[in-house]
Amino acid sequence: MNGEAANRQVLCDIARTAFEVVNRLLARDQLLARELRSETTTSRQVYREECITVEMAATLRERFPQNVEITLFTPPEETKTGADWYWRFEHGDRAIHARVQAKRVRRAEFGQPDSNGEVEIDQDQLNVLIQETAAVASQLLELQAWLATFARFDATPPCGQSDLGQCGRHAHARACAQHEPSLWIAQASEMLQLNRSQLSVREVVQDSVRLDCILPCIDGSGGGVGPAVKGFALATGLPSYQDCIDGIQKNPVFLKSFQGAMRIFV
């Protein structure tokens, strides 16, 4: 296997492992919520977005120590840690990075499938995410604002290939592990423009890209069909991961909004 194919293999394996973790937690949540929640609660969920994110990041670090780095932030004692994350994907000397706000599927009924669920969108919160991300553009060059959604839903990637083994960007030696896609990433600005407080999972997916498309395919040659269609493209000249971590930790206002950072690199 040549170097680039090997890199795509690793990135695909990382994405599919993320799906595995998220799928497991959402399935357990779906199975046990009725037993664990009281009769008077209006919630049909057990695992919050923060729990899913940490479990996913920790598992990726455990299984791919050569390609995944995570940092959990410790803010001042009087400050409650926020829930946003810094995510960075690197391929050689190019990278893409973002401040990420995670959401998860919400069920109106116990046991409801993810495909029938909804995602709550706090417009004010999303607007703050975008504005605060733009405010640090001079320190964290080309930092994007993303909305990451945890929901099991199978949809075709931007390349139009239902079988990723047939996608020239994605192709690698081994067949992809079969895990239903469950981590979708959208540009926060695209979600804000919808101006809705609740979206169906299908509507969120329409403006998002699967993680197993972004990671292996983000550095593919040619244009018009890959993740770049939705604004996910690697760039040169970004500050290093450590420089970005230092920048977050040295800014008390910024730090209180972050729970952690994750770097995926080949």
C-alpha positions in Angstrom: 0.0 0.0 0.0 1.5 3.4 -1.0 1.8 6.2 1.5 -1.3 8.2 0.5 -3.5 5.1 0.4 -2.2 4.1 3.8 -3.1 7.6 5.1 -6.6 7.3 3.7 -6.9 3.9 5.3 -6.0 5.3 8.7 -8.3 8.3 8.4 -11.2 6.1 7.3 -10.5 3.7 10.3 -10.5 6.7 12.6 -13.9 8.0 11.2 -15.5 4.5 11.4 -14.3 4.1 15.0 -15.9 7.4 15.9 -19.1 6.0 14.3 -18.8 2.9 16.4 -18.5 4.8 19.6 -21.4 7.2 18.9 -23.6 4.4 17.6 -23.0 2.4 20.8 -23.9 5.3 23.0 -27.0 6.3 21.0 -28.2 2.7 20.9 -27.8 2.2 24.6 -29.5 5.6 25.2 -32.4 4.5 22.9 -32.7 1.1 24.8 -32.4 2.3 28.4 -33.9 5.8 28.5 -37.4 4.6 29.4 -35.9 2.7 32.4 -33.5 5.4 33.6 -35.8 8.4 33.2 -38.6 9.1 35.6 -42.3 9.1 34.5 -42.5 12.9 34.9 -39.4 13.8 32.8 -39.8 15.4 29.4 -36.4 14.1 28.3 -36.1 10.9 26.2 -32.3 11.0 26.3 -29.6 9.8 28.7 -26.2 10.8 27.2 -25.5 14.5 26.7 -23.4 15.8 23.9 -20.5 16.5 26.2 -20.4 12.8 27.3 -20.5 11.5 23.8 -17.7 13.8 22.6 -15.4 12.9 25.4 -16.0 9.2 25.0 -15.4 9.4 21.3 -12.2 11.5 21.6 -10.8 9.2 24.4 -11.5 6.1 22.4 -9.8 7.5 19.3 -6.7 8.5 21.3 -6.6 5.0 22.8 -6.9 3.1 19.5 -4.9 5.5 17.3 -2.2 7.0 19.6 0.1 7.8 16.6 -2.6 9.8 14.8 -4.8 11.4 17.5 -4.0 13.9 20.2 -6.5 15.3 22.7 -6.2 18.0 25.4 -8.8 18.6 28.1 -8.8 22.2 29.4 -8.8 23.2 33.1 -10.3 26.6 33.5 -10.0 28.7 36.7 -11.8 27.1 39.6 -14.5 29.7 39.7 -15.3 29.3 36.0 -17.5 26.5 34.7 -16.0 24.7 31.7 -17.9 25.3 28.5 -18.9 22.6 26.1 -17.2 23.6 22.8 -14.2 21.9 21.4 -11.3 22.8 19.2 -11.0 20.2 16.4 -8.1 20.1 14.0 -7.5 17.7 11.0 -4.0 17.7 9.5 -2.6 16.0 6.4 1.2 16.7 6.1 1.8 20.5 6.2 -1.9 21.4 5.6 -4.7 21.5 8.0 -8.3 22.7 8.8 -9.4 23.7 12.3 -12.6 24.8 13.9 -14.4 25.7 17.1 -17.0 23.0 17.3 -20.4 22.9 19.0 -21.9 19.5 19.3 -25.6 18.5 19.2 -27.3 15.2 19.4 -30.5 13.7 18.1 -33.6 14.3 20.4 -36.4 11.8 20.5 -40.1 12.8 21.1 -40.8 9.2 22.2 -38.9 6.5 24.0 -37.3 4.1 21.4 -37.8 6.4 18.5 -35.3 5.8 15.7 -32.8 8.6 15.0 -34.1 9.2 11.5 -37.4 10.4 13.0 -35.7 12.6 15.7 -35.0 16.3 15.7 -32.0 18.5 16.6 -32.5 21.5 18.7 -30.8 24.6 17.4 -30.2 27.5 19.7 -29.9 30.4 17.3 -28.5 32.8 19.9 -25.9 30.3 20.9 -25.0 29.5 17.4 -24.6 33.2 16.6 -22.3 33.6 19.5 -20.2 30.7 18.3 -19.8 32.3 14.9 -19.1 35.8 16.2 -16.5 34.7 18.8 -14.8 32.5 16.3 -14.5 35.4 13.9 -13.2 37.6 16.7 -10.0 35.5 17.2 -9.3 35.2 13.5 -6.1 37.2 13.9 -4.7 34.8 16.5 -6.2 31.5 15.1 -5.9 32.0 11.4 -8.8 30.6 9.3 -10.5 29.2 12.3 -13.9 27.9 11.2 -17.2 27.4 13.3 -18.8 24.0 13.0 -21.9 22.3 14.2 -21.3 18.6 14.8 -24.4 16.4 15.1 -24.5 12.9 16.7 -27.3 11.0 14.9 -27.5 7.7 13.2 -28.5 8.3 9.6 -27.3 6.8 6.3 -26.9 9.3 3.5 -24.8 9.6 0.3 -21.6 11.7 0.6 -21.1 14.8 -1.7 -19.2 12.6 -4.2 -22.5 10.8 -4.9 -21.0 7.3 -4.2 -23.2 5.1 -2.0 -20.2 2.6 -2.0 -17.2 4.6 -0.8 -15.0 1.8 -2.2 -15.8 3.2 -5.6 -14.8 6.8 -4.7 -11.4 7.8 -6.1 -10.7 10.1 -3.2 -11.7 7.6 -0.5 -10.3 4.4 -2.1 -7.8 2.3 0.0 -6.8 -1.3 0.2 -9.3 -2.7 2.7 -13.0 -2.5 2.6 -14.5 0.0 5.0 -15.8 -1.2 8.3 -19.6 -1.2 8.2 -20.8 1.3 10.8 -23.8 3.4 10.2 -22.8 7.1 9.9 -23.5 9.0 13.1 -21.2 12.0 13.1 -22.2 14.9 10.8 -20.3 18.2 10.5 -21.8 21.4 9.1 -20.6 24.9 8.8 -22.3 26.8 11.6 -23.1 29.7 9.3 -25.1 27.4 7.0 -27.2 26.2 10.0 -27.8 29.7 11.3 -29.2 30.8 7.9 -32.0 28.2 8.2 -33.3 30.4 11.1 -35.0 27.4 12.8 -35.0 26.3 16.5 -35.7 22.7 15.6 -34.6 20.7 12.5 -35.3 17.1 11.6 -32.2 14.9 11.4 -32.7 14.7 7.7 -32.6 18.5 7.4 -29.4 18.7 9.4 -27.7 15.9 7.3 -28.6 17.8 4.1 -26.3 20.6 5.1 -23.6 18.4 6.7 -20.8 16.0 5.7 -20.1 12.6 7.1 -16.9 12.3 9.1 -15.8 9.3 7.0 -16.0 11.6 4.0 -14.2 14.6 5.5 -11.3 12.7 6.9 -10.1 10.4 4.1 -11.3 12.6 1.2 -10.5 16.2 2.3 -7.1 16.1 0.5 -8.3 14.6 -2.7 -7.3 16.1 -6.0 -9.8 17.8 -8.3 -12.7 20.0 -7.3 -16.5 20.1 -7.4 -17.4 16.8 -5.7 -15.6 16.4 -2.3 -15.9 18.0 1.1 -14.7 21.3 -0.3 -18.2 21.7 -1.8 -19.4 22.4 1.7 -16.4 24.5 2.8 -14.1 21.7 4.2 -10.7 22.2 2.6 -7.2 22.0 4.0 -5.1 25.1 4.1 -1.4 26.0 4.5 0.1 28.5 6.9 -2.1 27.8 9.9 -0.6 28.1 13.4 0.5 24.8 14.9 -1.8 22.8 17.1 0.2 23.7 20.2 0.2 27.4 19.3 -3.6 27.2 19.1 -3.9 25.4 22.4 -1.6 28.0 24.0 -3.8 30.8 22.5 -7.0 29.3 24.0 -5.4 28.7 27.4 -4.0 32.2 27.6 -7.4 33.8 26.9 -9.6 33.5 30.1 -12.7 34.5 28.3 -12.1 32.1 25.4 -11.0 29.3 27.7 -14.2 29.2 29.7 -16.1 28.2 26.6 -13.9 25.1 25.8 -14.0 21.6 27.1 -11.1 20.2 25.1 -9.2 19.9 21.9 -8.7 17.1 19.4 -6.1 16.8 16.7 -6.3 14.1 14.0 -3.3 13.9 11.7 -1.4 11.8 9.2 
